[in-house]
Amino acid sequence: MRRLLARDGCPWDREQTLETLRPFVIEEAYEVVDAIDGGDPQDLREELGDLLLQIVFQAELARGRGWFGTDDVIETICEKMKRRHPWVFGDAKVDDADDALASWEALKEKERGDKGALDGVPLALPSLLRAVRIGEKASAVGYDWPDAGGAWTKVREELSELEAAAAAADRASMELELGDLLFALASYARKEDLDPEAALRRSLDRFSRRFSHAERASMDEGHSLRARSPEELDALWERAKSATEDS
């Protein structure tokens, strides 16, 4: 990376800043997620390398500003892992994974000092993931339902409020209640140890496969989907479901 950023290095790399690289960090992180979902070790290996490149790139730009370098980043995370795992690197004891997580959160809260419980949740996270993280942080300080039943009751309450807003044709309230409903669903997923972001991603992938199958089948028959009747579209969809039922 230092060679690329040298005076006789790559002109494009030399023009980059922390800000211009920001979208690439996000993109590469999502490509790692895609590789994990795809289950291809070679693909995952490559995408992890691309993400690591972005970390090294950012660190080298920071070094150029006199802030820190790649070695400092590694040293910082090593120190944090040792500090946050006294049951591994010290004399503390934990009984199981839940106990370890509780101890981790307690140590984080102590390090946080005067910061609020939600201050560590990035605003740039996808909204469903952010909803889960906010719920986890609030739960860590006791602000949560005792079980999934409480969250499910909230889902039904928010759905009822959305229906009332829709019946009144109140667009502003509809948007507010829709947000509350999605937050409640994310909370229910969290309480059931489900990942709503992954669940929605899988549903979208499944829909896309079925839609593409129906679209190709329709084109093979000489018609676009737009030219089909509702009944024909339903029949195409059922065929697509059967053809992709293992997907």
C-alpha positions in Angstrom: 0.0 0.0 0.0 2.9 2.4 0.8 4.3 1.6 -2.7 1.0 2.4 -4.3 0.8 5.7 -2.4 4.4 6.7 -3.1 5.2 9.7 -5.3 5.8 7.4 -8.3 2.9 5.1 -7.3 -0.6 4.8 -8.6 -2.2 8.2 -9.6 -5.7 7.0 -8.6 -4.7 5.7 -5.2 -2.8 8.8 -4.5 -5.9 10.9 -5.1 -8.1 9.0 -2.6 -9.1 10.3 0.8 -10.7 8.7 3.9 -14.0 10.2 2.6 -13.7 8.9 -1.0 -12.9 5.4 0.2 -16.0 5.3 2.5 -18.4 3.7 -0.1 -15.8 1.1 -0.9 -15.5 0.0 2.7 -19.3 -0.5 2.8 -19.4 -2.3 -0.6 -16.6 -4.7 0.4 -18.3 -5.5 3.7 -21.5 -6.4 1.9 -19.5 -8.5 -0.6 -18.1 -10.5 2.3 -21.6 -11.1 3.5 -22.6 -12.3 0.0 -19.6 -14.6 0.0 -20.5 -16.1 3.4 -24.1 -16.7 2.2 -22.7 -18.2 -1.0 -20.7 -20.8 0.9 -17.7 -20.7 -1.5 -14.4 -20.7 0.5 -12.4 -19.2 -2.4 -14.9 -16.4 -2.9 -14.9 -15.7 0.8 -11.1 -15.7 0.9 -11.0 -13.1 -1.9 -13.6 -10.9 -0.5 -12.0 -10.9 3.0 -8.8 -9.8 1.2 -10.6 -6.9 -0.5 -12.1 -5.8 2.8 -8.7 -6.0 4.4 -7.3 -3.9 1.6 -9.7 -1.1 2.5 -8.6 -1.3 6.2 -4.9 -1.1 5.2 -5.7 1.7 2.7 -7.5 3.8 5.4 -4.8 3.2 7.9 -2.0 4.3 5.5 -3.9 7.5 4.7 -4.2 8.1 8.4 -0.5 7.5 8.8 0.1 10.1 6.2 -1.8 12.6 8.3 0.3 11.6 11.3 -2.5 9.9 13.2 -1.7 6.2 13.2 -0.7 3.3 11.0 -1.7 -0.3 10.3 0.4 -1.6 13.1 -1.3 0.8 15.5 -4.7 -0.5 14.4 -3.6 -4.1 15.0 -2.1 -3.2 18.4 -5.3 -1.4 19.4 -7.6 -4.3 18.7 -5.2 -6.8 20.3 -5.2 -4.7 23.5 -8.9 -4.5 23.4 -9.4 -8.2 23.0 -7.1 -8.9 25.9 -8.9 -6.3 28.0 -12.3 -7.5 27.1 -11.4 -11.2 27.8 -10.1 -11.3 31.3 -11.4 -14.9 31.6 -8.9 -15.9 28.9 -6.0 -13.5 29.5 -6.5 -13.0 33.2 -7.9 -14.7 36.3 -11.6 -14.0 35.8 -14.0 -16.9 35.4 -17.1 -17.4 33.3 -19.5 -20.3 33.2 -20.7 -20.3 29.6 -21.2 -18.2 26.5 -24.0 -16.2 28.0 -21.9 -15.4 31.0 -19.0 -14.4 28.7 -21.3 -12.0 26.7 -22.7 -10.4 29.9 -19.1 -9.9 31.2 -18.1 -8.4 27.8 -21.0 -5.9 27.9 -20.2 -5.0 31.5 -16.6 -4.2 30.5 -17.8 -2.2 27.5 -20.2 -0.2 29.7 -17.4 0.5 32.2 -15.1 1.7 29.3 -17.9 3.8 27.8 -17.9 6.1 30.9 -20.3 9.0 30.4 -21.4 7.9 26.9 -25.0 6.7 26.4 -25.9 3.1 25.9 -26.8 3.6 22.3 -23.8 5.8 21.3 -21.9 2.9 19.9 -24.5 2.0 17.3 -23.5 3.4 13.9 -26.1 5.6 12.2 -25.0 4.2 8.8 -26.0 0.6 9.6 -28.9 -0.8 7.5 -32.1 0.0 9.4 -33.1 -3.5 10.3 -29.6 -4.3 11.6 -29.5 -1.0 13.4 -32.9 -1.8 15.0 -31.5 -5.1 16.3 -28.3 -3.5 17.7 -30.3 -0.7 19.4 -32.5 -3.4 20.9 -29.5 -5.3 22.1 -27.9 -2.2 23.7 -31.2 -1.3 25.4 -31.6 -4.8 26.6 -28.1 -4.8 28.1 -29.2 -2.1 30.6 -32.5 -3.8 31.3 -34.8 -2.0 28.9 -36.5 -4.9 27.2 -39.4 -7.3 27.2 -38.8 -10.4 29.4 -39.5 -12.8 26.4 -40.6 -12.9 22.8 -44.2 -12.8 23.8 -43.9 -9.2 24.8 -42.3 -8.2 21.5 -45.0 -10.1 19.6 -47.7 -8.2 21.5 -46.0 -5.0 20.4 -46.0 -6.2 16.8 -49.8 -6.7 16.9 -50.2 -3.3 18.6 -48.2 -1.5 16.0 -50.0 -3.3 13.1 -53.3 -2.2 14.6 -52.1 1.4 14.7 -50.8 1.2 11.1 -54.2 -0.1 10.0 -55.9 2.8 11.8 -53.6 5.4 10.2 -54.2 3.8 6.8 -58.0 3.9 7.3 -57.7 7.6 8.2 -55.5 8.1 5.1 -53.0 9.9 7.3 -49.8 9.5 5.3 -47.5 11.0 7.9 -48.9 8.7 10.6 -48.7 5.7 8.3 -45.0 6.2 7.8 -44.5 6.6 11.5 -46.5 3.5 12.4 -44.8 1.5 9.6 -41.5 2.4 11.2 -42.7 1.3 14.6 -44.0 -2.0 13.2 -40.7 -2.8 11.5 -38.9 -1.9 14.7 -41.2 -4.2 16.7 -40.7 -7.0 14.2 -36.9 -6.6 14.5 -37.3 -6.8 18.3 -39.4 -10.0 18.0 -36.7 -11.5 15.7 -34.0 -10.5 18.2 -35.9 -12.1 21.1 -36.3 -15.3 19.0 -32.6 -15.2 18.1 -33.4 -14.6 14.4 -31.5 -12.3 12.1 -34.2 -10.1 10.4 -31.6 -8.6 7.9 -30.6 -12.1 6.8 -34.3 -13.3 6.8 -35.3 -10.4 4.5 -32.2 -10.9 2.3 -33.2 -14.6 1.8 -36.8 -13.7 1.0 -35.7 -11.2 -1.5 -33.3 -13.7 -3.1 -36.1 -16.3 -3.2 -38.5 -13.8 -4.8 -35.9 -12.7 -7.3 -35.2 -16.3 -8.4 -38.9 -17.0 -8.8 -39.5 -13.8 -10.6 -36.7 -14.4 -13.0 -37.9 -17.9 -13.7 -41.4 -16.6 -14.5 -40.1 -13.8 -16.6 -37.9 -16.2 -18.7 -40.8 -18.7 -19.0 -43.1 -15.9 -20.3 -40.6 -14.7 -22.8 -40.0 -18.2 -24.0 -43.7 -18.3 -24.8 -43.4 -15.0 -26.7 -45.0 -12.7 -24.2 -43.7 -10.1 -21.7 -45.0 -10.2 -18.2 -46.7 -6.9 -18.8 -48.8 -8.4 -21.5 -50.1 -11.2 -19.2 -53.4 -11.3 -17.4 -53.5 -11.6 -13.6 -54.6 -15.2 -14.0 -51.6 -16.0 -16.3 -49.2 -14.2 -13.9 -50.5 -16.4 -11.0 -50.0 -19.5 -13.1 -46.5 -18.5 -14.1 -45.7 -17.8 -10.4 -46.9 -21.2 -9.3 -44.8 -22.8 -12.0 -41.8 -20.8 -10.8 -42.4 -21.8 -7.2 -42.5 -25.5 -8.2 -39.3 -25.1 -10.3 -37.4 -23.3 -7.6 -38.8 -25.0 -4.5 -35.4 -26.1 -3.3 -33.9 -22.7 -3.8 
